[in-house]
């Protein structure tokens, strides 16, 4: 259950910066168009979210397959910007 594993880490986190997120997820997280994109499930899925570092909140915007994410990211990230 990749989503449960991600949630287990995120639920306990008190991130105050992207560096903190990188510490927990390493290369499995990127920042794209102001959104945090996590590679989950052995790089099969993407979890796209916003992170409020002040309130320590995470808002999940979308969970999609790698192929669906690639579609969102086409044309300069236009679909990703719209989320």
OpenMM code with the backbone's topology and positions (N, CA, C; nanometers):
from openmm import Vec3, app, unit

residues = "UNK UNK UNK UNK UNK UNK UNK UNK UNK UNK UNK UNK UNK UNK UNK UNK UNK UNK UNK UNK UNK UNK UNK UNK UNK UNK UNK UNK UNK UNK UNK UNK UNK UNK UNK UNK UNK UNK UNK UNK UNK UNK UNK UNK UNK UNK UNK UNK UNK UNK UNK UNK UNK UNK UNK UNK UNK UNK UNK UNK UNK UNK UNK UNK UNK UNK UNK UNK UNK UNK UNK UNK UNK UNK UNK UNK UNK UNK UNK UNK UNK UNK UNK".split()
positions = [
    Vec3(0.0818, -0.1186, 0.0000),
    Vec3(0.0000, 0.0000, 0.0000),
    Vec3(0.0869, 0.1260, 0.0000),
    Vec3(0.1276, 0.1728, -0.1175),
    Vec3(0.2156, 0.2890, -0.1267),
    Vec3(0.1567, 0.4157, -0.0643),
    Vec3(0.0273, 0.4361, -0.0825),
    Vec3(-0.0350, 0.5566, -0.0278),
    Vec3(-0.0349, 0.5540, 0.1247),
    Vec3(-0.0581, 0.4380, 0.1823),
    Vec3(-0.0542, 0.4247, 0.3290),
    Vec3(0.0866, 0.4522, 0.3819),
    Vec3(0.1868, 0.4050, 0.3120),
    Vec3(0.3252, 0.4277, 0.3546),
    Vec3(0.3575, 0.5771, 0.3496),
    Vec3(0.3178, 0.6446, 0.2408),
    Vec3(0.3404, 0.7883, 0.2309),
    Vec3(0.2670, 0.8610, 0.3434),
    Vec3(0.1415, 0.8251, 0.3652),
    Vec3(0.0608, 0.8888, 0.4689),
    Vec3(0.1227, 0.8693, 0.6078),
    Vec3(0.1733, 0.7513, 0.6343),
    Vec3(0.2356, 0.7230, 0.7638),
    Vec3(0.3516, 0.8167, 0.7926),
    Vec3(0.4293, 0.8479, 0.6910),
    Vec3(0.5413, 0.9405, 0.7069),
    Vec3(0.4911, 1.0841, 0.7180),
    Vec3(0.4015, 1.1238, 0.6284),
    Vec3(0.3520, 1.2619, 0.6258),
    Vec3(0.2741, 1.2972, 0.7524),
    Vec3(0.1995, 1.2022, 0.8045),
    Vec3(0.1173, 1.2269, 0.9239),
    Vec3(0.2026, 1.2649, 1.0446),
    Vec3(0.3195, 1.2057, 1.0565),
    Vec3(0.4071, 1.2289, 1.1713),
    Vec3(0.5000, 1.3495, 1.1509),
    Vec3(0.5067, 1.3988, 1.0296),
    Vec3(0.6045, 1.5025, 0.9949),
    Vec3(0.5674, 1.6394, 1.0503),
    Vec3(0.6702, 1.7158, 1.0814),
    Vec3(0.6551, 1.8566, 1.1177),
    Vec3(0.7525, 1.9364, 1.0307),
    Vec3(0.7333, 1.9239, 0.9013),
    Vec3(0.8225, 1.9876, 0.8064),
    Vec3(0.8138, 2.1389, 0.8180),
    Vec3(0.9285, 2.2040, 0.8080),
    Vec3(0.9292, 2.3500, 0.8067),
    Vec3(0.9907, 2.4041, 0.6780),
    Vec3(1.0353, 2.3154, 0.5918),
    Vec3(1.0924, 2.3574, 0.4631),
    Vec3(1.0988, 2.2378, 0.3678),
    Vec3(1.1258, 2.2694, 0.2423),
    Vec3(1.1417, 2.1637, 0.1427),
    Vec3(1.2585, 2.0724, 0.1787),
    Vec3(1.3609, 2.1274, 0.2416),
    Vec3(1.4743, 2.0452, 0.2845),
    Vec3(1.4299, 1.9356, 0.3813),
    Vec3(1.3347, 1.9672, 0.4689),
    Vec3(1.2823, 1.8664, 0.5620),
    Vec3(1.2088, 1.7555, 0.4874),
    Vec3(1.1330, 1.7942, 0.3863),
    Vec3(1.0600, 1.6954, 0.3053),
    Vec3(1.1603, 1.6069, 0.2322),
    Vec3(1.2639, 1.6701, 0.1748),
    Vec3(1.3682, 1.5948, 0.1050),
    Vec3(1.4397, 1.4979, 0.1997),
    Vec3(1.4579, 1.5389, 0.3245),
    Vec3(1.5226, 1.4520, 0.4233),
    Vec3(1.4427, 1.3224, 0.4403),
    Vec3(1.3092, 1.3347, 0.4426),
    Vec3(1.2240, 1.2174, 0.4621),
    Vec3(1.2017, 1.1366, 0.3343),
    Vec3(1.1994, 1.2036, 0.2185),
    Vec3(1.1640, 1.1341, 0.0944),
    Vec3(1.2750, 1.1315, -0.0100),
    Vec3(1.3814, 1.2072, 0.0110),
    Vec3(1.4939, 1.2051, -0.0821),
    Vec3(1.4550, 1.2364, -0.2241),
    Vec3(1.5044, 1.1554, -0.3172),
    Vec3(1.4793, 1.1790, -0.4593),
    Vec3(1.3358, 1.1491, -0.4997),
    Vec3(1.2566, 1.0996, -0.4078),
    Vec3(1.1180, 1.0654, -0.4406),
    Vec3(1.0231, 1.1840, -0.4289),
    Vec3(1.0758, 1.3055, -0.4137),
    Vec3(0.9914, 1.4248, -0.4106),
    Vec3(1.0570, 1.5371, -0.4901),
    Vec3(0.9737, 1.6103, -0.5636),
    Vec3(1.0192, 1.7254, -0.6417),
    Vec3(0.9200, 1.8392, -0.6227),
    Vec3(0.9648, 1.9577, -0.6537),
    Vec3(0.8813, 2.0760, -0.6515),
    Vec3(0.8563, 2.1163, -0.7956),
    Vec3(0.7287, 2.1219, -0.8353),
    Vec3(0.6943, 2.1574, -0.9732),
    Vec3(0.5732, 2.2500, -0.9726),
    Vec3(0.5883, 2.3669, -1.0305),
    Vec3(0.4796, 2.4645, -1.0394),
    Vec3(0.4200, 2.4960, -0.9020),
    Vec3(0.5052, 2.5006, -0.7998),
    Vec3(0.4605, 2.5331, -0.6645),
    Vec3(0.3930, 2.4188, -0.5908),
    Vec3(0.3944, 2.3020, -0.6523),
    Vec3(0.3324, 2.1837, -0.5921),
    Vec3(0.4392, 2.0790, -0.5649),
    Vec3(0.4174, 1.9999, -0.4631),
    Vec3(0.5110, 1.8946, -0.4259),
    Vec3(0.4635, 1.7659, -0.4901),
    Vec3(0.5527, 1.7016, -0.5640),
    Vec3(0.5193, 1.5810, -0.6392),
    Vec3(0.6016, 1.4660, -0.5831),
    Vec3(0.5316, 1.3680, -0.5261),
    Vec3(0.5951, 1.2516, -0.4656),
    Vec3(0.5827, 1.1329, -0.5598),
    Vec3(0.6923, 1.0606, -0.5792),
    Vec3(0.6908, 0.9341, -0.6526),
    Vec3(0.6595, 0.8260, -0.5503),
    Vec3(0.5484, 0.7577, -0.5684),
    Vec3(0.5119, 0.6513, -0.4742),
    Vec3(0.4872, 0.5212, -0.5501),
    Vec3(0.4908, 0.4138, -0.4784),
    Vec3(0.4645, 0.2837, -0.5395),
    Vec3(0.5708, 0.2422, -0.6385),
    Vec3(0.6970, 0.2626, -0.6030),
    Vec3(0.8038, 0.2211, -0.6930),
    Vec3(0.8046, 0.2997, -0.8226),
    Vec3(0.7671, 0.4289, -0.8139),
    Vec3(0.7658, 0.5194, -0.9289),
    Vec3(0.6496, 0.4914, -1.0244),
    Vec3(0.5481, 0.4162, -0.9796),
    Vec3(0.4304, 0.3898, -1.0631),
    Vec3(0.3283, 0.5023, -1.0529),
    Vec3(0.3259, 0.5717, -0.9396),
    Vec3(0.2242, 0.6729, -0.9130),
    Vec3(0.2867, 0.8053, -0.8730),
    Vec3(0.2093, 0.9128, -0.8899),
    Vec3(0.2487, 1.0458, -0.8455),
    Vec3(0.1408, 1.0964, -0.7504),
    Vec3(0.1862, 1.1523, -0.6407),
    Vec3(0.0971, 1.2171, -0.5451),
    Vec3(0.1341, 1.3649, -0.5489),
    Vec3(0.0381, 1.4486, -0.5836),
    Vec3(0.0622, 1.5921, -0.5996),
    Vec3(-0.0085, 1.6646, -0.4859),
    Vec3(0.0656, 1.7502, -0.4160),
    Vec3(0.0046, 1.8181, -0.3019),
    Vec3(0.0638, 1.9564, -0.2795),
    Vec3(-0.0032, 2.0302, -0.1934),
    Vec3(0.0472, 2.1566, -0.1416),
    Vec3(0.0868, 2.1317, 0.0028),
    Vec3(0.1898, 2.2001, 0.0489),
    Vec3(0.2329, 2.1850, 0.1881),
    Vec3(0.2372, 2.3228, 0.2522),
    Vec3(0.1690, 2.3362, 0.3660),
    Vec3(0.1718, 2.4597, 0.4453),
    Vec3(0.2716, 2.4367, 0.5582),
    Vec3(0.3909, 2.4901, 0.5431),
    Vec3(0.4965, 2.4665, 0.6403),
    Vec3(0.4708, 2.5369, 0.7733),
    Vec3(0.3920, 2.6430, 0.7741),
    Vec3(0.3621, 2.7154, 0.8981),
    Vec3(0.2641, 2.6359, 0.9834),
    Vec3(0.1584, 2.5862, 0.9218),
    Vec3(0.0546, 2.5114, 0.9946),
    Vec3(0.0803, 2.3611, 0.9964),
    Vec3(0.1842, 2.3186, 0.9283),
    Vec3(0.2186, 2.1767, 0.9161),
    Vec3(0.1031, 2.0968, 0.8555),
    Vec3(0.0445, 2.1546, 0.7514),
    Vec3(-0.0665, 2.0890, 0.6834),
    Vec3(-0.0287, 2.0472, 0.5427),
    Vec3(-0.0926, 1.9420, 0.4970),
    Vec3(-0.0707, 1.8911, 0.3615),
    Vec3(-0.2068, 1.8750, 0.2949),
    Vec3(-0.2206, 1.9305, 0.1762),
    Vec3(-0.3432, 1.9174, 0.0989),
    Vec3(-0.3118, 1.8348, -0.0250),
    Vec3(-0.3684, 1.7159, -0.0334),
    Vec3(-0.3476, 1.6296, -0.1503),
    Vec3(-0.4395, 1.6781, -0.2617),
    Vec3(-0.3803, 1.7112, -0.3741),
    Vec3(-0.4558, 1.7604, -0.4889),
    Vec3(-0.4940, 1.6484, -0.5848),
    Vec3(-0.4023, 1.5520, -0.5995),
    Vec3(-0.4294, 1.4447, -0.6948),
    Vec3(-0.3324, 1.3292, -0.6741),
    Vec3(-0.3826, 1.2104, -0.6965),
    Vec3(-0.2999, 1.0896, -0.7036),
    Vec3(-0.3246, 1.0327, -0.8430),
    Vec3(-0.2182, 1.0098, -0.9165),
    Vec3(-0.2341, 0.9633, -1.0536),
    Vec3(-0.1199, 0.8687, -1.0911),
    Vec3(-0.1361, 0.8041, -1.2051),
    Vec3(-0.0293, 0.7179, -1.2542),
    Vec3(0.0817, 0.8058, -1.3115),
    Vec3(0.1947, 0.7430, -1.3355),
    Vec3(0.3073, 0.8144, -1.3957),
    Vec3(0.2659, 0.8715, -1.5314),
    Vec3(0.1943, 0.7937, -1.6100),
    Vec3(0.1513, 0.8379, -1.7435),
    Vec3(0.0541, 0.9558, -1.7335),
    Vec3(-0.0384, 0.9511, -1.6384),
    Vec3(-0.1325, 1.0622, -1.6193),
    Vec3(-0.0583, 1.1896, -1.5785),
    Vec3(0.0429, 1.1733, -1.4943),
    Vec3(0.1227, 1.2886, -1.4527),
    Vec3(0.1964, 1.3482, -1.5725),
    Vec3(0.2507, 1.2633, -1.6581),
    Vec3(0.3194, 1.3120, -1.7765),
    Vec3(0.2251, 1.3948, -1.8641),
    Vec3(0.0989, 1.3527, -1.8744),
    Vec3(-0.0007, 1.4298, -1.9499),
    Vec3(-0.0234, 1.5662, -1.8860),
    Vec3(-0.0346, 1.5699, -1.7535),
    Vec3(-0.0533, 1.6963, -1.6812),
    Vec3(0.0649, 1.7896, -1.7025),
    Vec3(0.1812, 1.7335, -1.7132),
    Vec3(0.3047, 1.8108, -1.7186),
    Vec3(0.3408, 1.8559, -1.8606),
    Vec3(0.2603, 1.8165, -1.9585),
    Vec3(0.2849, 1.8568, -2.0972),
    Vec3(0.2656, 2.0073, -2.1135),
    Vec3(0.3185, 2.0583, -2.2194),
    Vec3(0.2990, 2.1978, -2.2584),
    Vec3(0.3382, 2.2947, -2.1468),
    Vec3(0.4572, 2.2748, -2.0943),
    Vec3(0.5084, 2.3657, -1.9922),
    Vec3(0.4406, 2.3522, -1.8578),
    Vec3(0.3824, 2.2364, -1.8304),
    Vec3(0.3187, 2.2133, -1.7005),
    Vec3(0.1816, 2.2766, -1.6877),
    Vec3(0.1176, 2.3059, -1.8012),
    Vec3(-0.0127, 2.3744, -1.8011),
    Vec3(-0.1171, 2.3008, -1.7166),
    Vec3(-0.1254, 2.1694, -1.7314),
    Vec3(-0.2219, 2.0918, -1.6528),
    Vec3(-0.1890, 2.0906, -1.5046),
    Vec3(-0.0628, 2.0899, -1.4736),
    Vec3(-0.0185, 2.0906, -1.3337),
    Vec3(-0.0481, 2.2257, -1.2689),
    Vec3(-0.0304, 2.3327, -1.3444),
    Vec3(-0.0602, 2.4664, -1.2936),
    Vec3(-0.2083, 2.4801, -1.2594),
    Vec3(-0.2942, 2.4123, -1.3359),
    Vec3(-0.4387, 2.4253, -1.3191),
    Vec3(-0.4924, 2.3530, -1.1950),
    Vec3(-0.4139, 2.2656, -1.1375),
    Vec3(-0.4627, 2.1926, -1.0190),
    Vec3(-0.4809, 2.2857, -0.9015),
] * unit.nanometer
topology = app.Topology()
chain = topology.addChain("A")
for resn in residues:
    res = topology.addResidue(resn, chain)
    for name in ("N", "CA", "C"):
        topology.addAtom(name, app.Element.getBySymbol(name[0]), res)
